[in-house]
Amino acid sequence: MDLASSGRKFELAIYCRDGNEAGYDRPAEPLIVFCHGFGASRNEYTWVARDLVPKGYAVAILSLLNSYRVSIDLKTWYDSIIEAADCGISWVGGRNGKALCRIDPKMVGAAGHSMGGAAAIIAASRDRRFRAVVSISPPYFGRIWGDEVIDAARKLEAPTQIIVGSEDRLTPPKAAEAIYRAIGAEKDLSIIEGASHLTFTDHGNGKRDLGAHKMAAWFDLWLKGGGGRR
């Protein structure tokens, strides 16, 4: 199902398997909060829900309002990810009094692309509910943000995966590598050969599938596999 709701800073869509598919008494599912990139919206990232929901995840994809205007205000971005987690955890959806999906508040992951990827790192460094992170094509613009992203990476306790395309000219691999080196938690760096910045949107090519596979495997390991912190 797709539930869209409006908030002060963002719109949120929550996707999950319909309860009719597997019965209402199935185990609670992990929640993945995903944030889009600069100038985009949740509508460019429907692939995230299409890939993760069938694997047993609830996915909350947010859309920042007027994302061009808040482009350099990282606080708005990571605060919105934290608030989206609040909404996802507390949300009770249903039909005829029966829940459509159950969310496990102890299995929450943060993910994002570009600006959203940088914001996911900071959100997880500030909120311990995020037990795993996947940051796709995160920017590191020291002249704009100083060391905010790097400092957050140093404080991370959640296992964090960085994914970036080898042909990304907007947030090149060297930016991802700088953030990766700073991460103090369990970490992984995946450089997808032939992928560009837009590969990881709905407008991307088949290279995106490899990134999607790596993201799902990371969350499977650290959220479902018992490898994450307790």
PEQUI-V688047 format. One record per backbone hydrogen bond with DSSP energy under -0.5 kcal/mol. CO is the residue of the C=O (numbers start at 1). NH is the residue of the N-H. If there is no record, write none. Layout:
co,nh
CO,NH
CO,NH
This chain:
co,nh
1,16
2,4
3,14
5,12
9,65
10,7
11,63
12,5
13,15
13,61
14,3
15,59
18,21
18,22
19,23
23,26
29,104
30,58
31,33
31,109
32,34
32,60
33,111
34,62
35,113
37,40
41,44
42,45
44,202
45,48
45,49
46,50
47,51
48,52
49,53
52,55
52,57
53,56
56,30
58,32
59,15
59,61
60,34
60,62
61,13
62,36
63,11
64,67
66,69
66,70
68,71
70,73
72,74
73,76
73,77
74,78
75,79
76,80
77,81
78,82
79,83
80,84
81,85
82,86
83,87
84,88
85,89
86,90
87,91
93,100
95,98
98,95
102,29
103,105
104,107
107,31
108,131
108,132
109,33
110,134
111,35
112,136
113,116
114,118
115,119
116,120
117,121
118,122
119,123
120,124
121,125
122,126
123,126
123,127
127,130
129,108
129,131
131,159
132,110
133,161
134,112
134,136
135,137
135,163
136,114
140,142
141,144
141,145
142,146
145,148
147,151
148,152
149,153
150,154
151,155
152,156
153,156
153,184
159,133
160,188
161,135
162,190
163,137
164,192
165,168
167,169
172,175
172,176
173,177
174,178
175,179
176,180
177,181
178,182
179,183
180,183
186,160
188,162
189,191
190,164
190,192
191,193
192,166
192,195
195,167
196,199
197,200
198,201
201,204
205,208
206,209
206,210
207,210
207,211
208,212
209,213
210,214
211,215
212,216
213,217
214,218
215,219
216,220
217,221
218,222
219,223
219,224
220,225
221,227
222,228
